[in-house]
């Protein structure tokens, strides 16, 4: 069936393999066809608002498996795999960052979950949900950003790091599977406008020791130092510039708070659901 969105079709599918994300009663897999490409999504829970989960670069929706089931007990949840991730179709051409936001818009317009939306984004997903909220502030009830990527991060890292360290940092953050070059995209990205009056919680991991073991010790120390100096400061800035923002530093977690401290992410989401 279609909903009137150009080129978008949605239909239920029976799961043919166990899902990595624990389901709850009433959950159902969906496939949204966008221009012939199949985007896999999952809708669970009931009632408004709808909590929408957006993963980091080159990660599928299964990364939320420790968080989403607890939220689906209290609200509608939407998970999906962007093109090039999870069970969705691979990319077949270079893409712009704005196209990833377009894709999310079409998925939501096609699935039609209850409004308003509470947007949850990790890393690059944090930037994507901010861009969506800026497009549709009237649809958004709140945002939870989980150690989010900030559009000024790559510029600040390039100014601070040696060429060798910057090369290692780039190698650890590939985006080619999703068809875009992150550094080039943020260079031409217009300033992200405010998302309105919706409350915002920004979670920053305190541990910054996630540089791969293959990186030489001196270079790893340089990258770790830059991560400590740059990432939390920009993330705090996001909260300070919001009309109703709060920044939370999470102990016992690094970049992947939703895996290392899922309780912190769940608590942040529930605090906004209770507002």
N, C-alpha and C positions, 0 to 999 in steps of 0.2 A: 504494500500500500504506500501511497505517497501523501505528503502533507502540504504540497504546494511549493516547497523549496526546490529551486531549479536543480535537476539532476540528482535529487536525494530520494532514496527509497529505504524503508525500514521494514524488516520482517523478523518474527521470532525464529530462533533455531534451537534444535535440540542439542544439548551438549554431547559431543562424541568422545570426549576424554575428560578426566577429572580436572576441575578448575583449581588453579593454585590458590585462589582466594576462597576462603571458607564462605559458603553461602548461608543465607537465612531463608526461612520459609517465605515463599512468595517472590523470591528473586528469579530473574529470568535473563538469559543471554539474548542479545539483539545484534543484528548486523545492519549497519547503515551503509547503503551503497551511494558513494559520491563520485559521479562521473565514471561509473563502472568499477571503481576501486572499493573493496569491501573493508569497512571499518568495524571492528568488533567492540561491542559495548556490553555492559551489564547494569541492570537496574534492579535495586533491591529496596526493602523497607517500604514505608508509606508515609504520607503526610508531608506538609510543608514546614520549613523550607526544604529544598533539595540540596544535599551536599555533593558537590562535584569535585572529583579528585583528578589532579593533573600531575603526571610523573615528570621526572627529570629527563635530561637528554638521553635518547637511545634506550630508555627504560619503558617497560610495559606496565600495565595496570596492576600486575601481580605484586609490585613493590608495596602496595597498600594492604597486603593481606593481614598484617597485625593490627591495623587500625579500622578498616572499613566495616567489619562485622559488628563491632561495638556501636558504631554510628548508625548502621542500618536497623538496629533495634529501636531507634528513637526518631528516625527521619528517613525520607527517601534518599538513596545514594545512587550516584552515577559514576561508573568507572568506564574507561575506554582505552584502547590502544591506538596511539597515533600511527599514521602510515610509517612503515619501516620498523615498527616495534610490535612485540607480542604476536597476536594472531592476525593482525591487520595486514593488508596488502603491502608489498614492498614499494618503495618509491621508484619511479622510472624516469625522473628528470630532476634537475636542480630546482630547489624551492626557496621561497622567501620566508622569513620569519612570520610575516603577516599571514601567509597561507596556513600556517599551523593554527593561528587564531581563527581564521575563516573555517577551518575544519571543525574546530570545537563548536563554533556557532551553529554550523549545519547539524552536527550531531545533536545538540540540545534542541534546536528548532524542530528536528525530525522526531526525536523521542518525546518531546513535550512533557518533561517532568514538572511537578508542581513548582510554581514560583512562590516566593523569591528564591534566589540561589545563594548558597554559601560556598565560596570557592576556596579550595585547598590546593596549594601548589608547592612542589618541592623543586629546588634548584632552578633549572630553566623553566619548569612548570610554574614557579612563582612569578616570573616575568610574563608568561603567557596569560595567567589569570588576571594579572594587573592590566594587561592590554585589553582583555575581554571586559573587565569591569569599567575601564575608561570608555569603551564603546557603548556599554549598556548599563550605566549606573543605576537606572530605575529597576533593573532586574536583580540587583545584588544586595543581599542582606548582610554580608560580611565576608572577610577574607582571612584565611590563616596561611601564612607564608612560612614554609619549613626550610630553614637555611637557604633562602632564595638567592638565585643569581641576580645581580644588579647590573644594569646596562653600562655602568662605569667601571666595572671590575676589570675587564680585559685591558682597558687603557691604563688603569693604575698599576696593574701587574706589569705591563710592558715598561712602564716608567721606572719601576723599582727593581725588577729582576735582571740578571745577566742574560745575554742571548741564549746560553746553554740552558739555564733554568727555565726560561720562557718556552724553549723548545720542548723540554720535558713536561711542562705544565700542559701545553697544547696536546702532546701525545696522550696524556691521561684523560683528556676530555674530547674524544672524537664525536663528531656529529654527522659524519658522512652517511651513515646508515639512514638518516632522516632527510638527506638531500640538501642540507644547507651548511654554509660556513659561518659559524657564530661570530667570529671577529669581524668579518666583512659586514654582516647584518647589523651588528650594534653600531658600527661606524656610521651607517646611514639611517639608523632608527631615529625618528623624530622624538623629542622629549615626551615621555609618557605622562599624559595629563592626569590630574587627580581623579579618583574613582568616586567622588561624592562623599556623602556623610556616613557611609557604611563603616562599622567598626573594623579595625584591622589588628591582628596579632601577628607579630614576627618572632619566630623562634630561631635562635642561633645556637649551634653546638659549641660547647666550650673546648672540646678536644680537636686539635688541628694536626694530628699525626697520621694522616691517612695517605701520605705519599707512598707509592708502590715501593716495595723492598728492592726492586731492580734499579732504582734511581740511586746514584752514588751519594754517600753520606753528606758530603759538603753541599751538594746541590739540593738534596732533600731538606737539609737544615735551612737553606736560603728560601726555598718554597714555603716551608712551614712557617717561618718568620713572617713572610709576606701575607700568608693566609691569616695569621693571627692579627696582623695590623690592619688589613684592608677589609676582609669580609664582614666581621661583626660591626665595624664602624658604618659601612654602607647600609647594612641591614637595620641598624639602630636609626639611621637617618630616615629610612622608609617609615618607621613607626612615628618618629618625631614630626614628620611632615603631614601625617594623616590627621584629619579632624578628630578622630577618636582612635588613636593608635597606642599600642602597648608592645614593648620589646621585652622578650624573655630569654635569658641566657640559660641553656639547659645543660646541667651537669651530666657527666657520664655518657656524652654523645658527641659525635663529630658531625660530618656533613649529612649522614643518613640517620637523622633523628627518628624518623618513622620506623626504622628497623632497630635502632639501639635503645631508644626510649619511646616506644609507641604510646606509653601512658601520657607523656607530655603532650603529644599531638592530640590524643583523644580528649584530654582535659581542656585544651585550647578550643577545640571544636565545640565541645559540650557547653563551655562557658558562653559561646556566642549563640548556641541554640536556646539557651535559657534566657537570653535577653528579651 
